[in-house]
Each structure stands twice: as C-alpha cells, then as structure tokens.
Amino acid sequence: MVSPLPELVIAEFHKKIKDAFEVFDHEANNTVDVREIGTIIRSLGCCPSEGELHDLIVEVEEEEPTGYIRFEKFLPVMTKVLLEKRYRPIPEDILLRAFEVLDPSKRGFLTKEELIKYMTEEGEPFSQEEMEEMLSAAIDPESNSIRYKDYIAMMVVDDG
C-alpha cells in the first residue's frame, strides 16, 4: 500500500489540531487559555511529560506571555510534533512491567494508598489534580484498589 502524500497527511493533522483547539476556544477568537494546552495535546494522542509540556508551551507563547495561546502559533508547532511522532504513549507491555515492579508480591493490584505514595513521592510527582483524576478513573470503589491490567487496558487506546 502506498502511503498518502505528505500534503494529505499534513492537511489531516491540521484538521485534527483545529478541531481539538476549537473545543477550548470559548471566545471563538482563535485563542485558548494556556492551561488547556496539555488537554488539547493529549486529545491528539500525545503524552508529553510535564517538562516536555512546559517546553512546548514556551515555544508557542507570545514574547510577553498573555495567558493565552494563539492558533497560528500552535498549529505549526503541533503539526511538527505529530509528524515527528513525538510524545507517543507508552506501550502496554512496558506499562504492565512498570506496575509489576510496584507490586513485587504479584497480587495484580495496588491499594489506593500505595498508588498515591508512588505517584506523589517517586519520579516526576503528580499534582493533586492529576492524582484525583487518575484515582477517579483507576480505583475500584469496592476494593479501594487498582487492578492494573484492567486499568492499562482502559488507558491504552489502539490507534492501529
């Protein structure tokens, strides 16, 4: 199968980026609140770290930051990110191995307390908001734990 022409790929990326941006362009003036950029980027299938997200925001902000990002500045940067396949999600098998490292007794789950400890005290810590968002999606309210194989299956979107 012949891959589509780069112009078609770019046009498709432009449409996806514009559609995602417009969801948060509440004033319909081709700007979004800088705090929405992470959500927009993630909705396009990218998973940047907080550091990478910060660098990307610096790249698309005005010389004198206004708290808003203009579509004209966001589009070329985000198009390049998508073309270069930057910030790809972590594959399912690697996520599973990461959870298994945190579960040395191989129970198949982590308690809510364990998850909070790992996500706020290790590596790049989650913010309170990120932690609450993850817990609401990950924790089974009956057992107060995360069955990580189920959580990974829910998290990983096959864009095959």
N, C-alpha and C positions, 0 to 999 in steps of 0.2 A: 504494500500500500504506500502510495506517495504521500509524504507529509504535506499539510496545507502550506500555501505560500506564506512567508513571514508577514506580509501585509494583512492577510486574513486573520492570522493569529493575533497580531497587534490590534486589529480592529475589534476582535472578540474580547481581548483584555480591556481595551478602552471602554467597551460597553459594560463589562462586569464592574470595572472600577467606578464608572459613572453611576451605575445603579446602586452600588454599595454606598457611595458618597452621598447620593441624593436622599437616602433614608435618614441621614443625620443633618441634612441641610434644611433645618427647620424654617429659615427665613427665605428659602429659595433664592439665595443671592450668591451661590457658588462658594460658600464658606461653611466650615464646620468647626465646632468647638474642638480645640486641640486635645481635650480629654477623651474625645470619641475616636481618635485616630487608631488606637490599639484595637478597638472593637471592629472598625472598618477593615483593618489589615487582617485580623483573624477571620472575619467573614469571607475574605477572599482566599482562605485556605492556608494562610501563612501563620507560623507560630514563632514569632521573634521573642527572644528573652527581653526582660525589662531594659537591659543595657542596649540591645540592638534597637528596641523601640525608641528609646531616648535618642540614639544617634540618628534614626530615620526622621524623627520629629525635628531635630536640629536642622536637618537637611531641607525640610520643606517649610520651616518657619520663615517669617519675614526677618529682615535685618534687625528691626526693632520688634520683638515678639508682641503680638496683639492678643494672644489667647485664641486666635482663630487661624485655621489653615485654609488657604485658597485652593480651589480645584486645579487651577492652571499650574500651580507649583507641585501639587500632589500627584497629578496624572503622570508626568514623565518619570518621576522617581518610582512610583508604584509599578508602572509598566516595566521598568528595568528590573525591579525585584521579581516580578512574575516571570519575565523572560529568562532570568538567570536562575530561576527556581530556588531563590533564597528563602530561608526560614521554613524549610519543609518540616512537616510534622514528623515526630519520631516514630519509626516503625513499631508495630505491635509487639514483635518478639523482644525488642530492646526495652519497651515499657514493662513487659512482663518480667524480664530479668531484673529490672530496677526494683519492682515491687517485691520480688522474691528475695532480694538482698535485704530488704527491710523486714522480711518475715522468715528468719532463719529456721524456725521450727516447722515451716511449710504447712501452716494451717489453712492457707488460701484466703486469709483475710487479715486486715489490720483493724485494731479498735480505733474509734474516733480520737481518743486521747493520743494514741501512737501517731496517727496521721497528722494531727495538729502539731505534735512535737517535731516530727520530721520536716514538715512544710514551713515551719516558722523558725526553726533553730538551725537547720542544716542548709548548706549551699546558698543559693540566692533566695532569701526568705520571702514567703508570700506576704502580701499586705493583709490586713484584717478583712478587707472587702473581697480579695481574691480567695482567702480561706473560707469565708462564709459561702461564696459562690460554689467553690469546689465541694464543700460539705453538703450543701443542699442537693447537689447532683450525685454525690458519691456514697453518702452514708445511708444504709438501710435503717429506717427508723425503728424497726422491731428489734434488731440485734445490736443497734448502735455501732455498727462496724461497716467496713467497706470490703465487699468481696471483689478483689481487684481484677479477676478475669472478666467478670461481668462489666465492671467499670471501664476497663480497657476496650472491650467490645463496643460499648456505647460511645466512647470517646473517639475511636478511630473511624474516620469516615473513608470509605473506599472510593477514591476518585478515579479508579481504574479506567 
